[in-house]
Amino acid sequence: MLSTLLAFVGACTLIAASPGPSTVLIIKQSLRSRRSGFLTVLGNETGVFVWGVVAAFGLTALLTASEVAYDVTRIVGAIVLVGFGIQTLRHARRTREGAGDDGWDSPERGGWASYRGGLLLNLANPKAAIFAMSFLPQFVPEGAPHLPAMIGLAALWAVYEVGYYGLYVWFVGRLKNVLSRAGVRRRLEQVSGGVLLLLGARMALES
């Protein structure tokens, strides 16, 4: 059991270290505040746990088997990514023009929007669902009840990534004095917005 858990944590580290849309969004939100960044992490990991539970019940197999369901999820995910990209580029433009954040970082609006953004981005990614279905079963101990073990692994995966991505949020916060400069922040938002647009376009064009 211990060796299995160690192997699972190692695999989770490799997964989290692989750059993707969630990483870009977490860093982008962390540029605004640690709170926004951490709530984005919580939203993303809620999505990870949801896909893990869905995989435990075998429902992601339906997504794999149905080309229509997969394509619909893929297009929705592409739209979400492009939407985030456009939003980020618009925010960078407002920063350049000195128009402010339009209340984005207010506690109520900013907190819910950050959490929702992380959750939506993860749930709209069909690859996250298929990956959970193929990844988690490999670490179910022999003889263990399949459903509880899968749900437990999904919870461990999500909690581990909260800690891992929390380091991203902390690191960006430590560089706040540098990153808070309007020019630096604007460039970073332009880059992250462009990356999100490219990822969205790639997802839309994938078969």
Salt bridges, closest charged atoms under 4 A:
ASP71 OD1 - ARG74 NH2 3.17
GLU97 OE2 - ARG93 NE 3.19
ASP101 OD1 - HIS91 NE2 2.85
ASP101 OD2 - ARG185 NH2 3.84
ASP102 OD2 - ARG94 NE 3.25
GLU189 OE2 - ARG32 NE 3.87
GLU189 OE1 - HIS91 ND1 2.74
GLU189 OE2 - ARG185 NE 3.94
GLU206 OE2 - LYS127 NZ 3.07
GLU206 OE2 - ARG202 NE 3.89
